[in-house]
Every structure is written in C-alpha cells, then in structure tokens.
Amino acid sequence: MRIHFVMAGGLAGPAMKRSCTVDANALSQSETGELQQLIDSADVAALAARGPAQNKSPRPDEMHYRLVIEAKGQQHTIEASDTDMPTHLSALVSWLTKRATPRG
C-alpha cells in the first residue's frame, strides 16, 4: 500500500504546502496496522467514488487535501478541504499531516 498526500492552501498559501508519500512496506507492523485501521474507518472507496465536493463558496484561507491511495491493485483519489472534509476522514488526514514535509 502506498499513499501520496498533499495539503495546500491556508493564509500563507505556498508556504503552507506540505506533502508525503507513505509506503506501508517501510512502516513498522504497528504503524501499518494503525494506517490500515484509519483507511478502513475512512471508507476510502466510498469517498473516492463521491468525487470532489462542489463547495459553492470556497474559502481562500482553508486547507485543501489530496490523497491518492494505491492498494490491492486499485487506486483511489480523495480531495477535500477543511470545510467539506467528512468526519471519518479527518483522523487519516491528521496522521498523514504529521508525516508531511514542506514541498517546493
């Protein structure tokens, strides 16, 4: 399993951009289990199927998130913002945010 994560936006714009790629093969067994639980709880397939939310009044100061999850021969892409992020996705986003680094 591999996850590509990008967060961008916020008041400082480009300075706030962060990203990471998480490869489950490089994680400890406990981290892999935790990550899998977060993915299962988020119901990634259903979120990817909904597509990006159509926020009629995007806020320029909010953060935007893009997750591309590759697992079991499938790829799921999820896009969300602070305003439209489903509650069950926020724990996964928080986990990934802790591992994200500045991206130029």
KEDRENVEX-926556 format. One line per field, with one value per atom (N, C-alpha, C): residue in three letters; x, y, z; atom name. Coordinates in Angstrom, 3 decimals. Layout:
r = [ALA_...] $
x = [X_...] $
y = [Y_...] $
z = [Z_...] $
a = [CA_...] $
//
This chain:
r = [MET_MET_MET_ARG_ARG_ARG_ILE_ILE_ILE_HIS_HIS_HIS_PHE_PHE_PHE_VAL_VAL_VAL_MET_MET_MET_ALA_ALA_ALA_GLY_GLY_GLY_GLY_GLY_GLY_LEU_LEU_LEU_ALA_ALA_ALA_GLY_GLY_GLY_PRO_PRO_PRO_ALA_ALA_ALA_MET_MET_MET_LYS_LYS_LYS_ARG_ARG_ARG_SER_SER_SER_CYS_CYS_CYS_THR_THR_THR_VAL_VAL_VAL_ASP_ASP_ASP_ALA_ALA_ALA_ASN_ASN_ASN_ALA_ALA_ALA_LEU_LEU_LEU_SER_SER_SER_GLN_GLN_GLN_SER_SER_SER_GLU_GLU_GLU_THR_THR_THR_GLY_GLY_GLY_GLU_GLU_GLU_LEU_LEU_LEU_GLN_GLN_GLN_GLN_GLN_GLN_LEU_LEU_LEU_ILE_ILE_ILE_ASP_ASP_ASP_SER_SER_SER_ALA_ALA_ALA_ASP_ASP_ASP_VAL_VAL_VAL_ALA_ALA_ALA_ALA_ALA_ALA_LEU_LEU_LEU_ALA_ALA_ALA_ALA_ALA_ALA_ARG_ARG_ARG_GLY_GLY_GLY_PRO_PRO_PRO_ALA_ALA_ALA_GLN_GLN_GLN_ASN_ASN_ASN_LYS_LYS_LYS_SER_SER_SER_PRO_PRO_PRO_ARG_ARG_ARG_PRO_PRO_PRO_ASP_ASP_ASP_GLU_GLU_GLU_MET_MET_MET_HIS_HIS_HIS_TYR_TYR_TYR_ARG_ARG_ARG_LEU_LEU_LEU_VAL_VAL_VAL_ILE_ILE_ILE_GLU_GLU_GLU_ALA_ALA_ALA_LYS_LYS_LYS_GLY_GLY_GLY_GLN_GLN_GLN_GLN_GLN_GLN_HIS_HIS_HIS_THR_THR_THR_ILE_ILE_ILE_GLU_GLU_GLU_ALA_ALA_ALA_SER_SER_SER_ASP_ASP_ASP_THR_THR_THR_ASP_ASP_ASP_MET_MET_MET_PRO_PRO_PRO_THR_THR_THR_HIS_HIS_HIS_LEU_LEU_LEU_SER_SER_SER_ALA_ALA_ALA_LEU_LEU_LEU_VAL_VAL_VAL_SER_SER_SER_TRP_TRP_TRP_LEU_LEU_LEU_THR_THR_THR_LYS_LYS_LYS_ARG_ARG_ARG_ALA_ALA_ALA_THR_THR_THR_PRO_PRO_PRO_ARG_ARG_ARG_GLY_GLY_GLY] $
x = [0.849_0.000_0.895_0.477_1.213_0.190_0.523_-0.344_0.485_-0.016_0.572_-0.362_0.168_-0.636_-0.092_-0.987_-0.613_-1.639_-1.140_-2.016_-1.512_-2.445_-2.081_-3.162_-2.824_-3.792_-3.411_-4.409_-4.178_-3.796_-3.631_-3.334_-2.003_-1.032_0.299_0.488_-0.572_-0.531_0.592_1.483_2.542_3.446_3.621_4.480_3.874_2.582_1.898_1.847_2.276_2.173_3.063_2.488_3.189_2.792_3.687_3.359_4.149_3.720_4.466_3.964_4.814_4.436_4.731_3.717_3.859_3.766_4.809_4.837_4.707_3.655_3.406_4.548_5.274_6.408_7.539_7.581_8.639_8.224_6.994_6.487_6.663_6.625_6.627_5.275_5.208_3.963_2.837_3.148_2.109_1.641_2.584_2.195_1.342_1.703_0.917_-0.493_-0.603_-1.921_-2.743_-2.097_-2.785_-3.258_-2.383_-2.741_-3.899_-3.838_-4.921_-6.250_-6.212_-7.435_-8.001_-7.135_-7.584_-8.206_-7.598_-8.132_-9.486_-9.591_-10.863_-11.947_-11.609_-12.578_-13.036_-12.140_-12.476_-13.356_-13.429_-14.181_-13.726_-12.454_-11.768_-12.480_-12.922_-13.573_-14.825_-15.619_-16.841_-16.505_-15.487_-15.096_-14.562_-13.783_-13.249_-14.370_-15.372_-16.489_-17.325_-17.356_-18.171_-17.559_-16.248_-15.552_-15.367_-14.747_-14.531_-15.851_-15.974_-17.191_-17.256_-18.435_-18.632_-18.992_-17.980_-18.170_-18.504_-19.706_-20.148_-19.419_-18.903_-18.186_-16.883_-15.874_-14.600_-13.975_-13.364_-12.709_-11.216_-10.645_-9.233_-8.267_-8.715_-7.817_-7.890_-8.697_-8.804_-7.782_-7.489_-6.557_-7.301_-6.603_-7.129_-6.219_-6.819_-6.083_-6.363_-5.325_-5.448_-4.718_-5.427_-4.861_-5.035_-3.966_-4.036_-3.559_-4.473_-4.189_-4.142_-2.988_-2.779_-2.696_-3.631_-3.634_-4.383_-3.852_-4.501_-4.871_-3.969_-4.186_-5.200_-5.639_-6.593_-5.988_-6.523_-6.094_-7.330_-7.337_-8.447_-7.908_-8.569_-8.176_-9.278_-8.872_-9.813_-9.338_-10.263_-9.970_-10.970_-10.471_-11.343_-10.700_-11.483_-10.973_-11.412_-10.938_-11.355_-12.873_-13.503_-14.945_-15.751_-15.320_-16.144_-15.588_-14.565_-13.977_-14.935_-15.245_-16.079_-15.354_-16.100_-15.530_-14.671_-15.118_-14.391_-13.093_-12.829_-11.579_-10.544_-10.978_-10.070_-8.954_-9.198_-8.141_-7.020_-7.373_-6.372_-5.582_-6.260_-5.588_-4.636_-5.055_-4.183_-2.935_-3.100_-1.978_-0.982_-1.493_-0.628_0.018_-0.714_-0.192_1.036_1.035_2.182_3.435_3.276_4.404_4.784_3.967_4.198_5.303_6.049_7.139_6.918_7.580_7.425_7.804_7.085_7.315_7.444_8.506_8.763_8.172] $
y = [-1.167_0.000_1.229_2.219_3.478_4.615_5.685_6.868_8.088_8.850_10.138_11.200_12.091_13.075_14.469_15.406_16.809_17.658_18.609_19.615_20.981_21.863_23.193_24.179_25.450_26.496_27.217_27.715_28.437_29.884_30.608_32.040_32.329_31.450_31.690_31.038_30.478_29.915_28.929_29.207_28.259_27.863_28.729_28.401_27.293_27.076_26.065_24.700_24.636_23.386_22.310_21.138_20.002_18.752_17.772_16.517_15.376_14.187_12.996_11.816_10.828_9.545_8.513_7.750_6.729_5.368_4.575_3.211_2.278_1.499_0.614_-0.368_-0.718_-1.635_-1.032_0.289_0.958_1.266_0.921_1.198_-0.009_0.247_-0.861_-1.574_-2.752_-3.516_-2.762_-2.117_-1.384_-0.154_0.543_1.702_1.270_0.156_-0.356_-0.707_-1.337_-1.668_-0.433_0.581_1.834_2.510_2.553_3.165_2.415_1.099_0.313_0.565_0.680_0.963_2.337_3.321_4.662_4.650_3.905_3.807_3.105_2.023_1.300_2.179_2.908_3.789_4.925_5.387_6.489_6.041_4.728_4.176_4.847_4.646_5.290_5.075_3.871_3.596_4.455_4.586_5.400_6.876_7.350_8.751_9.054_8.144_8.345_8.346_7.515_7.429_8.707_9.416_10.647_11.768_11.701_12.752_13.973_15.020_16.230_16.925_17.422_18.151_19.453_19.848_21.087_22.194_22.773_23.850_25.117_25.650_26.809_28.084_28.147_29.351_28.956_28.560_28.155_29.301_28.956_29.951_29.925_31.050_31.068_30.738_30.866_30.614_29.186_28.331_26.961_26.053_24.977_23.988_23.013_22.557_21.583_20.358_19.177_17.918_17.021_16.345_15.361_14.101_12.993_11.697_10.768_10.114_9.072_7.795_6.851_5.622_4.467_3.809_2.657_1.416_0.493_-0.737_-1.832_-3.017_-4.206_-4.017_-3.398_-3.215_-2.139_-1.358_-0.275_1.049_2.115_3.459_4.297_4.953_5.817_7.211_8.218_9.605_10.318_10.998_11.737_13.170_14.102_15.521_16.089_16.896_17.507_18.808_19.603_20.824_20.831_21.815_21.918_22.024_22.678_22.899_21.650_20.864_19.732_18.356_18.311_17.023_16.217_14.991_14.131_13.823_13.743_13.487_12.239_11.185_9.919_9.946_11.022_11.169_11.956_12.749_13.670_12.957_11.795_11.085_10.648_10.180_9.790_11.011_12.112_13.343_13.830_13.757_14.161_13.286_11.983_11.045_11.382_11.672_12.000_13.380_14.319_15.685_15.655_14.804_14.696_14.215_13.525_12.995_13.845_14.839_15.681_16.698_16.998_17.974_19.052_20.211_21.293_20.816_21.315_20.918_22.173_22.260_23.452_23.427] $
z = [0.000_0.000_0.000_-0.760_-0.852_-0.874_-0.151_-0.118_-0.488_-1.440_-1.810_-1.227_-0.430_0.287_0.028_-0.289_-0.475_0.254_1.036_1.635_1.198_0.874_0.388_0.777_0.685_0.999_2.267_2.945_4.187_3.934_5.000_4.898_4.235_4.415_3.848_2.482_1.925_0.580_0.344_-0.629_-0.986_0.180_1.137_2.280_3.138_3.029_3.828_3.135_1.887_1.131_1.750_1.967_2.551_1.784_1.782_1.118_1.723_1.432_1.814_0.983_0.893_0.313_1.387_1.721_2.746_2.072_2.249_1.730_2.931_2.961_4.105_4.332_3.290_3.433_4.262_4.364_5.114_6.555_6.922_8.263_9.169_10.451_11.402_11.313_11.877_11.840_12.558_13.675_14.406_13.622_12.953_12.140_10.952_10.335_9.205_9.665_10.825_11.365_11.663_12.245_12.544_11.257_10.258_8.979_8.323_8.326_7.716_8.428_9.743_10.505_10.137_9.983_9.595_8.201_7.286_5.928_5.935_6.683_6.773_7.390_8.447_9.114_8.205_7.346_6.437_5.277_5.035_3.907_2.603_2.318_1.199_-0.133_-0.410_-1.702_-1.878_-0.831_-0.917_-1.088_-0.381_-0.514_-1.911_-2.454_-3.803_-4.834_-4.617_-5.557_-5.566_-4.463_-4.407_-5.213_-5.460_-6.193_-5.316_-5.843_-5.047_-4.744_-3.538_-3.166_-3.949_-4.283_-5.025_-4.045_-3.439_-2.483_-3.261_-3.060_-3.832_-3.453_-2.235_-1.828_-1.145_-1.956_-1.359_-0.576_0.521_1.364_1.051_0.666_0.270_1.404_2.639_3.767_4.295_3.687_4.195_3.529_4.207_3.681_2.767_1.743_0.792_0.837_0.708_0.847_-0.345_-0.798_-1.875_-1.431_-1.459_-1.101_-2.284_-2.673_-3.701_-3.004_-2.865_-2.138_-3.121_-3.158_-4.041_-3.164_-3.360_-2.562_-3.307_-3.219_-3.787_-5.260_-6.024_-7.452_-7.802_-6.827_-7.073_-6.651_-7.231_-6.858_-6.565_-5.430_-5.028_-4.773_-5.347_-5.147_-4.376_-3.317_-2.474_-2.386_-2.585_-2.419_-1.434_-0.511_0.494_0.968_1.668_2.279_3.737_4.470_5.865_5.986_5.049_5.104_4.802_3.822_3.386_3.758_4.619_4.975_5.851_5.424_6.264_7.576_8.639_9.960_9.977_9.302_9.338_8.521_7.774_7.040_7.837_8.783_9.478_10.240_10.806_11.535_10.587_9.394_8.405_7.946_7.684_7.264_8.362_9.608_10.723_10.786_10.609_10.635_9.534_8.349_7.209_7.375_7.918_8.116_9.022_10.027_10.935_10.206_9.089_8.347_7.139_6.828_5.644_5.907_4.865_4.945_3.890_4.060_3.075_1.685_0.732_-0.664_-1.502_-2.234_-3.031_-4.380] $
a = [N_CA_C_N_CA_C_N_CA_C_N_CA_C_N_CA_C_N_CA_C_N_CA_C_N_CA_C_N_CA_C_N_CA_C_N_CA_C_N_CA_C_N_CA_C_N_CA_C_N_CA_C_N_CA_C_N_CA_C_N_CA_C_N_CA_C_N_CA_C_N_CA_C_N_CA_C_N_CA_C_N_CA_C_N_CA_C_N_CA_C_N_CA_C_N_CA_C_N_CA_C_N_CA_C_N_CA_C_N_CA_C_N_CA_C_N_CA_C_N_CA_C_N_CA_C_N_CA_C_N_CA_C_N_CA_C_N_CA_C_N_CA_C_N_CA_C_N_CA_C_N_CA_C_N_CA_C_N_CA_C_N_CA_C_N_CA_C_N_CA_C_N_CA_C_N_CA_C_N_CA_C_N_CA_C_N_CA_C_N_CA_C_N_CA_C_N_CA_C_N_CA_C_N_CA_C_N_CA_C_N_CA_C_N_CA_C_N_CA_C_N_CA_C_N_CA_C_N_CA_C_N_CA_C_N_CA_C_N_CA_C_N_CA_C_N_CA_C_N_CA_C_N_CA_C_N_CA_C_N_CA_C_N_CA_C_N_CA_C_N_CA_C_N_CA_C_N_CA_C_N_CA_C_N_CA_C_N_CA_C_N_CA_C_N_CA_C_N_CA_C_N_CA_C_N_CA_C_N_CA_C_N_CA_C_N_CA_C_N_CA_C_N_CA_C_N_CA_C_N_CA_C_N_CA_C_N_CA_C_N_CA_C_N_CA_C_N_CA_C_N_CA_C_N_CA_C_N_CA_C_N_CA_C] $
//
